[in-house]
Amino acid sequence: MFEIYRYIEFGFLIILAFFGIFMIIGMIRYFYGSSKAGFIPKVEKEKAFFAIIIPARDESKVIQANLMSIMESDYPKDKLEIYLIVESKEDPTVEIAKKFPNVHIFYRIHLENVGKGYALDECLKYIYTNKDIYDAFIILDADNVLDKEFISGMNDAYQSGYDMGCGKRENKDWNASVTCGASALTFTIINSIQNKPKMYYDMNVLISGTGFFFKSSILKEYCGWPFHTLTEDYELTNYSIIHQLKSAYVENAIYYDEQPLKMWQSIVQRTRWIQGYFSVRRQYSKEKLKALKENRKKRSFWYQIIGGIPMICMAVTLLLYIFTSVGFGIVDLCLPEENYSMEYVVRILGLIGSIYLVFVLFTGYLFYIDRKTIRIRKWQRIKVILFHPIFMVTYVISAIRAIFVKPKWEKIEHTINVKN
């Protein structure tokens, strides 16, 4: 029985090695691009007229810090107007917003349509129809806090000819909890491992939820926001690739975002991400394949088509290996001859330990490459480094929930009012 198991184990390890080598080659390529990518040049004279749109339903705990950061930015205030989207006049967010200049309160009408995409759609329809005077729109979440140069960085990208661009997403408080710190590393990966190298290779960057701008002209034909999946940001990314829009990662446009403090909040959030990710891939698969045949700029298409398939295959292979080992161990225990149950256990633990160590080293590397902006205490950093591999494993729980839980928006309360 153990001899059969060893052949099966060897097959699993070959599959893991294949996908591992594929990912390592890709990572080396991206590390090279990350080291070569540069900043977008500053534009001193020209200033675009921005409308900042903020969905802010029941966000009275955090909206003041958001609006204060906009007011304290180095961008001319006569080139900024803010639209705050709420659902009720009784929302305490409204009274706070009225204290700030250039803030328009937009009350939603079609409350039966639940989701950020529908809120943006209603507001943009109003603007395109009644006040179509803006060069570009910046989309923020209510809990965001902007760095002083964030809007200027968006303007630099706009004036450099980009159709859209995203800033560098940082955590409001790395020391709030280990879950908060581990969750924030997701965006360190997006910032430095994905978007920065994509800029170097002239690929479309990944728009991640908030802290991005787009030219008013690119959605004017829709007179609104046509993206209504659970991950409207990933849908916008796919749209930009198919329509050959030029997108930028603006590394010096830093903004601060709140991350879930508790593990269950994070699992709920990532369940929505996974559901939205596969929904968008299904929705745009034919368009991407059609556009791939017609477009010479193929890197972005292949990246989106392949997506996270290698990592998903590795995770599935690892789970199958573990279940197979457990199954062989149970069968072996039932056999009258000498069993190798401890051998199975040692092999499983050895593989899991090796993977854990790789993730610990990778997490340490993430902290290293983002060391200039991450503000975290020494011992908290160590705890996050040790916890992050476990956090990544909980994606399995989110994936299972994504299969069995009906897709819906589940609100995550924001409470951190300042960046630390």
KEKOLBA-735554 format. One record per residue (C-alpha): residue in three letters; x, z, y. Coordinates in steps of 0.5 Angstrom, whole numbers, padded with zeros to 4 digits, always signed. Layout:
% residues N
ALAXZY ...
***
This chain:
% residues 420
MET+0000+0000+0000 PHE+0006+0002+0005 GLU+0009-0005+0003 ILE+0003-0009+0005 TYR+0002-0004+0012 ARG+0009-0006+0014 TYR+0008-0013+0013 ILE+0002-0012+0018 GLU+0006-0008+0023 PHE+0011-0013+0023 GLY+0006-0018+0025 PHE+0003-0014+0030 LEU+0010-0013+0033 ILE+0011-0020+0034 ILE+0005-0021+0038 LEU+0007-0015+0042 ALA+0014-0018+0043 PHE+0011-0025+0045 PHE+0006-0023+0050 GLY+0012-0018+0053 ILE+0017-0023+0054 PHE+0012-0028+0057 MET+0010-0022+0062 ILE+0018-0020+0063 ILE+0019-0027+0065 GLY+0013-0027+0070 MET+0016-0021+0073 ILE+0023-0023+0074 ARG+0020-0029+0077 TYR+0016-0025+0082 PHE+0021-0020+0083 TYR+0026-0025+0086 GLY+0020-0028+0090 SER+0019-0021+0093 SER+0026-0020+0095 LYS+0026-0027+0098 ALA+0019-0026+0102 GLY+0019-0025+0109 PHE+0015-0023+0115 ILE+0010-0027+0119 PRO+0013-0029+0126 LYS+0010-0025+0132 VAL+0006-0029+0137 GLU+0007-0025+0143 LYS+0002-0030+0148 GLU-0004-0032+0144 LYS-0009-0027+0142 ALA-0015-0029+0138 PHE-0022-0026+0139 PHE-0024-0022+0133 ALA-0030-0019+0131 ILE-0029-0013+0126 ILE-0035-0012+0121 ILE-0035-0005+0118 PRO-0041-0004+0113 ALA-0042+0004+0114 ARG-0048+0006+0111 ASP-0048+0014+0111 GLU-0041+0014+0113 SER-0041+0020+0118 LYS-0035+0024+0115 VAL-0030+0018+0116 ILE-0032+0013+0121 GLN-0030+0017+0127 ALA-0022+0016+0125 ASN-0024+0009+0123 LEU-0026+0007+0130 MET-0021+0012+0134 SER-0015+0008+0130 ILE-0018+0001+0133 MET-0019+0004+0140 GLU-0011+0006+0139 SER-0009+0000+0137 ASP-0004-0005+0141 TYR-0009-0010+0141 PRO-0012-0012+0148 LYS-0019-0009+0147 ASP-0023-0015+0151 LYS-0021-0019+0145 LEU-0024-0014+0140 GLU-0032-0013+0138 ILE-0034-0008+0133 TYR-0040-0009+0129 LEU-0042-0003+0125 ILE-0047-0004+0119 VAL-0052+0001+0117 GLU-0059+0002+0114 SER-0063+0007+0118 LYS-0063+0009+0125 GLU-0063+0016+0123 ASP-0056+0015+0120 PRO-0051+0020+0123 THR-0046+0015+0123 VAL-0050+0011+0129 GLU-0049+0017+0134 ILE-0042+0018+0133 ALA-0041+0010+0134 LYS-0045+0010+0140 LYS-0039+0014+0143 PHE-0034+0008+0143 PRO-0034+0002+0147 ASN-0035-0005+0144 VAL-0039-0003+0138 HIS-0045-0006+0136 ILE-0050-0003+0131 PHE-0053-0008+0126 TYR-0059-0005+0122 ARG-0060-0008+0116 ILE-0067-0011+0114 HIS-0067-0013+0107 LEU-0065-0007+0103 GLU-0067-0009+0097 ASN-0061-0013+0096 VAL-0056-0008+0094 GLY-0048-0009+0096 LYS-0043-0010+0101 GLY-0044-0017+0100 TYR-0051-0017+0102 ALA-0049-0013+0108 LEU-0044-0018+0110 ASP-0048-0024+0109 GLU-0054-0021+0114 CYS-0049-0019+0119 LEU-0045-0025+0119 LYS-0052-0029+0119 TYR-0054-0026+0126 ILE-0047-0027+0129 TYR-0047-0034+0127 THR-0054-0035+0130 ASN-0054-0031+0136 LYS-0047-0030+0138 ASP-0042-0035+0135 ILE-0036-0034+0140 TYR-0031-0031+0135 ASP-0024-0034+0133 ALA-0024-0030+0126 PHE-0027-0024+0123 ILE-0024-0018+0120 ILE-0027-0014+0115 LEU-0026-0006+0114 ASP-0029-0001+0110 ALA-0031+0005+0114 ASP-0026+0010+0111 ASN-0020+0005+0113 VAL-0015+0008+0118 LEU-0011+0002+0122 ASP-0004+0002+0124 LYS-0003+0001+0131 GLU+0000-0006+0130 PHE-0005-0008+0124 ILE-0010-0012+0129 SER-0003-0016+0132 GLY-0001-0017+0125 MET-0008-0021+0123 ASN-0007-0025+0130 ASP+0000-0027+0128 ALA-0002-0030+0121 TYR-0008-0033+0125 GLN-0004-0036+0130 SER+0001-0038+0125 GLY-0004-0043+0122 TYR-0007-0038+0116 ASP-0015-0039+0114 MET-0015-0032+0112 GLY-0010-0026+0111 CYS-0010-0019+0108 GLY-0006-0013+0110 LYS-0002-0008+0107 ARG-0006-0003+0104 GLU-0004+0005+0103 ASN-0006+0011+0101 LYS-0009+0016+0106 ASP-0007+0022+0102 TRP-0002+0021+0097 ASN-0002+0029+0095 ALA-0009+0030+0095 SER-0009+0029+0087 VAL-0006+0026+0081 THR-0012+0021+0080 CYS-0011+0019+0088 GLY-0004+0018+0087 ALA-0004+0014+0081 SER-0010+0010+0084 ALA-0007+0008+0090 LEU-0001+0005+0086 THR-0006+0000+0084 PHE-0005-0003+0091 THR+0002-0002+0091 ILE+0002-0007+0085 ILE-0002-0012+0089 ASN+0002-0011+0095 SER+0009-0012+0093 ILE+0009-0015+0086 GLN+0003-0020+0087 ASN+0002-0022+0094 LYS+0009-0021+0097 PRO+0012-0026+0092 LYS+0006-0031+0092 MET+0007-0032+0100 TYR+0014-0034+0098 TYR+0012-0039+0092 ASP+0006-0041+0097 MET+0001-0039+0093 ASN-0006-0036+0095 VAL-0006-0028+0096 LEU-0011-0024+0092 ILE-0016-0021+0097 SER-0017-0014+0095 GLY-0024-0011+0098 THR-0022-0009+0105 GLY-0017-0010+0111 PHE-0017-0018+0111 PHE-0019-0023+0116 PHE-0022-0030+0116 LYS-0023-0036+0121 SER-0030-0036+0123 SER-0030-0044+0122 ILE-0029-0043+0114 LEU-0036-0040+0113 LYS-0040-0043+0119 GLU-0043-0048+0114 TYR-0046-0042+0110 CYS-0048-0039+0116 GLY-0046-0032+0113 TRP-0043-0029+0107 PRO-0044-0033+0100 PHE-0041-0028+0096 HIS-0045-0023+0092 THR-0042-0021+0086 LEU-0039-0014+0085 THR-0032-0016+0087 GLU-0034-0020+0093 ASP-0026-0020+0095 TYR-0024-0023+0088 GLU-0030-0028+0089 LEU-0027-0030+0096 THR-0020-0031+0093 ASN-0023-0036+0088 TYR-0026-0039+0094 SER-0020-0040+0098 ILE-0016-0043+0092 ILE-0022-0048+0090 HIS-0022-0050+0097 GLN-0015-0050+0099 LEU-0015-0045+0104 LYS-0008-0042+0107 SER-0008-0035+0106 ALA-0003-0030+0108 TYR+0000-0023+0106 VAL+0001-0019+0112 GLU+0006-0014+0110 ASN+0007-0011+0117 ALA-0001-0010+0118 ILE-0001-0003+0115 TYR-0008+0000+0114 TYR-0010+0007+0110 ASP-0015+0007+0105 GLU-0018+0013+0101 GLN-0018+0013+0094 PRO-0022+0017+0089 LEU-0020+0024+0088 LYS-0023+0025+0081 MET-0022+0021+0075 TRP-0029+0020+0073 GLN-0030+0017+0080 SER-0024+0012+0079 ILE-0027+0010+0072 VAL-0034+0008+0075 GLN-0030+0004+0081 ARG-0026+0001+0076 THR-0032-0001+0071 ARG-0035-0005+0077 TRP-0028-0008+0078 ILE-0028-0010+0071 GLN-0035-0013+0071 GLY-0034-0016+0077 TYR-0028-0020+0075 PHE-0031-0023+0069 SER-0037-0025+0073 VAL-0033-0029+0078 ARG-0028-0032+0072 ARG-0035-0034+0069 GLN-0038-0037+0075 TYR-0032-0041+0078 SER-0029-0043+0071 LYS-0031-0050+0072 GLU-0030-0051+0079 LYS-0023-0048+0078 LEU-0021-0053+0072 LYS-0024-0059+0076 ALA-0020-0057+0082 LEU-0014-0057+0078 LYS-0014-0064+0076 GLU-0015-0066+0083 ASN-0010-0061+0087 ARG-0002-0062+0087 LYS-0002-0055+0089 LYS-0003-0052+0082 ARG+0001-0045+0082 SER-0005-0041+0085 PHE-0010-0045+0080 TRP-0006-0043+0074 TYR-0005-0036+0076 GLN-0012-0035+0077 ILE-0014-0039+0070 ILE-0009-0035+0066 GLY-0011-0028+0070 GLY-0010-0022+0066 ILE-0010-0025+0059 PRO-0003-0023+0057 MET-0004-0016+0059 ILE-0011-0016+0056 CYS-0008-0019+0049 MET-0003-0014+0049 ALA-0008-0008+0050 VAL-0012-0011+0044 THR-0007-0012+0040 LEU-0004-0005+0041 LEU-0011-0002+0040 LEU-0012-0006+0033 TYR-0005-0004+0031 ILE-0007+0004+0032 PHE-0013+0003+0028 THR-0010-0001+0023 SER-0005+0005+0022 VAL-0010+0010+0022 GLY-0014+0006+0017 PHE-0008+0005+0012 GLY-0006+0013+0013 ILE-0013+0015+0011 VAL-0014+0010+0005 ASP-0007+0013+0003 LEU-0009+0020+0003 CYS-0014+0018-0002 LEU-0010+0015-0007 PRO-0007+0019-0013 GLU+0000+0017-0012 GLU+0005+0019-0007 ASN+0003+0018+0000 TYR+0006+0016+0007 SER+0001+0019+0012 MET+0007+0022+0016 GLU+0010+0015+0016 TYR+0004+0012+0019 VAL+0004+0018+0024 VAL+0011+0017+0026 ARG+0011+0010+0027 ILE+0004+0010+0031 LEU+0007+0016+0036 GLY+0014+0012+0036 LEU+0010+0006+0039 ILE+0006+0010+0044 GLY+0012+0014+0046 SER+0016+0007+0048 ILE+0010+0004+0052 TYR+0009+0011+0055 LEU+0017+0011+0057 VAL+0016+0004+0060 PHE+0010+0005+0064 VAL+0014+0012+0067 LEU+0020+0007+0069 PHE+0015+0002+0072 THR+0012+0007+0076 GLY+0018+0010+0079 TYR+0020+0003+0081 LEU+0013+0002+0084 PHE+0015+0009+0088 TYR+0022+0006+0090 ILE+0020-0001+0093 ASP+0015+0002+0097 ARG+0019+0008+0099 LYS+0019+0007+0106 THR+0011+0008+0107 ILE+0009+0012+0101 ARG+0009+0020+0104 ILE+0009+0024+0098 ARG+0012+0031+0096 LYS+0017+0031+0091 TRP+0014+0035+0086 GLN+0007+0031+0087 ARG+0011+0024+0086 ILE+0014+0027+0079 LYS+0007+0029+0077 VAL+0004+0022+0079 ILE+0010+0018+0075 LEU+0008+0022+0069 PHE+0001+0022+0070 HIS+0000+0014+0072 PRO+0001+0011+0064 ILE-0005+0016+0062 PHE-0009+0013+0068 MET-0007+0006+0066 VAL-0010+0008+0059 THR-0017+0010+0062 TYR-0018+0003+0064 VAL-0020+0002+0056 ILE-0026+0007+0058 SER-0028+0003+0064 ALA-0028-0003+0060 ILE-0032+0000+0055 ARG-0037+0002+0060 ALA-0037-0005+0063 ILE-0039-0008+0057 PHE-0045-0003+0056 VAL-0047+0000+0063 LYS-0051-0005+0067 PRO-0048-0008+0073 LYS-0049-0004+0079 TRP-0047-0001+0086 GLU-0045+0006+0085 LYS-0043+0010+0091 ILE-0036+0014+0092 GLU-0037+0019+0097 HIS-0031+0018+0103 THR-0029+0025+0105 ILE-0022+0024+0108 ASN-0022+0023+0115 VAL-0015+0022+0117 LYS-0008+0020+0114 ASN-0003+0025+0112 
***
